[in-house]
Amino acid sequence: MFPVYKPAALLLVWSCTVFAADGAVSGPDCAGSLCVLNVNTSKLIAPPCSGYSVLVGFSKSSGATLIQCSKFAAAGENITFVYDRRNLAAKAFEFHGGRFVRSTAWARMQTGGVPDTFGQVPLCAVSKRETPAEGQLLIVEKEPQDSETAPYCYRVYYVVAGQNGLTIHGDSGKDLSPLSTKAAAEWTRLRENLARYIR
Amino acid sequence: MAGSRRQTPLSPSVDTGHIPARTPGPLGVNDQGDPNVTTLLGDTPLSLGIRDLGDPTLPQFSSTDPSNQVCIDPTRNPLSIGFDAKPTAASAVAPQPSENIALNEAQDIALKISTCFEGGKPMNYQALEDDAFDGQGMSFGIIQWNFGQNTLGPLLKKMLDANATAFKACFGEGTDYDTLEKALKAGNKNNEMKWARDVQNKNHDAWESAFKNVGSNDTFNKIQRDQAVGQYHPLAGAVIKELRKISASLFANIELRSYAAIFDLCVQQHGISNCLSEIKKRIKDEKPASQLEAMKIVVGERARKANSQWRADCLSRRMGILTGAAYEATENEITAKRKNPQLSLVAGATGAKIVSGL
């Protein structure tokens, strides 16, 4: 067996290295156990994200992974797929209109808000907001609010990795519903294209 | 009088959005001498101590002044902070409805209005965010171009092409400028990202200082402004094309308030493709007598396609532009009344001006 598979394995490693060196992705760039990679080539991008910019955020301490598909200056049209790369049979989620932010920016978000297309937007007022764990994936979502000086605010959604898979919990108390198996399957090709870079 | 000085920093902090009394470049361009902007007090032709920085009756500048937190009212005179300024003779003359306005002026007005609606603050050419926030390498400028979405590289390349010497001069020691220049010239997003992350890690202050410099250069700021308009104007153009298909006569000429409302709709909702049939039906059934009435249908139908929590907000913004004043909208039991001092730019007969070149 070994003599048969060794060349194939070497070829696989070689091709990945060359592809990355060609700049297909930037990164992964890791801060603590939270890593980000940016997709630079449309060759890797498949539906439902054709025509979008793609960013991957993942935790090294859990299987929590997200694929963010975004269009510049149109965050409302973003689509983010959240899944457990260590348990692909577990529940996955689709988030519309949100933006990934690194948990390393948490302290700055509390005081300065979230940088938005036209300026800083504060976080929405909540009675108590949890501090994210190191390496936790976060998604923020903009919404209108009744204020003259700050007409919009951002809600925070936490991706929580537990023994039974992932959940997504909002700071408003709202939890996100998981995708159906059929809907999650639409992400399979893109997820598989990117899997080799997530390490 | 020349030489007057207020006992505070010459330039306010960047996040106030105020244009400083003095800026690099020729006097009269985007500074206190510019007749088109409202800015900080500085030297005046009068005696020192009268309506200038030496005036003892004025309050000290403070970054917590309410005037720093909101968009500047364009109807106030350039040196009006602290005074109830009288309008100039030129601004008091009501424009005739038949007057035209150049497209670039209309775009400038539209951008100011939308910026103020979005953030409640004026445009910030020096807005800067590092990679530690959202993993896009860095974000910069009035609409936060970034390397991750490959929008900042092309913008910086335009600046480099416009004035390579001035662009290079913005980047001091510790910024590894040559690597950036090579990446920009090659259009290599991967190397742009790598440069941004490396320089932020090695010398964050130098990186920050470089982009403060870029954002204080008039030539580069004009490129920012043009690029920002270029982001939304094509969408506005597509909307106008669709509206002309629905009614060539109503939309033969585009009024300033219509253009600004369409521009704002494109900033927030990106177009009208998902409500064309509703707009077409209502215009056919209701037969609006004017472009203004037709536009009310357009913005209303598009607002109602938004998520329920956004509808009142969308409608208030666009109706505010069309009517030239804050407009209270209620949709799905949510009420919004978005205020915006820049609405005066499209109020009254001014809003009925025809935009040339559309």
Interface residues (C-beta under 8 A of the other chain):
Chain A: G23 V25 S26 G27 D29 A31 V36 N38 N40 S53 L55 G57 S70 K71 F72 A73 A74 G76 E77 R99 F100 V101 R102 T104 A105 R108 P115 D116 T117 F118 G119 Q120 V121 E143 P144 D146 E148 T149 A150 P151 Y152
Chain B: D15 Q69 V70 S114 T115 F117 E118 G119 G120 K121 M123 N124 A127 E129 D131 A132 F133 D134 G135 Q136 G137 S139 I142 I143 Q144 W145 N146 G148 Q149 N150 T151 N188 K189 N190 N191 M193 K194 R197 Q231 Y232 V267 Q268 Q269 H270 Q309 W310 A312 D313 T335 A336 R338 K339
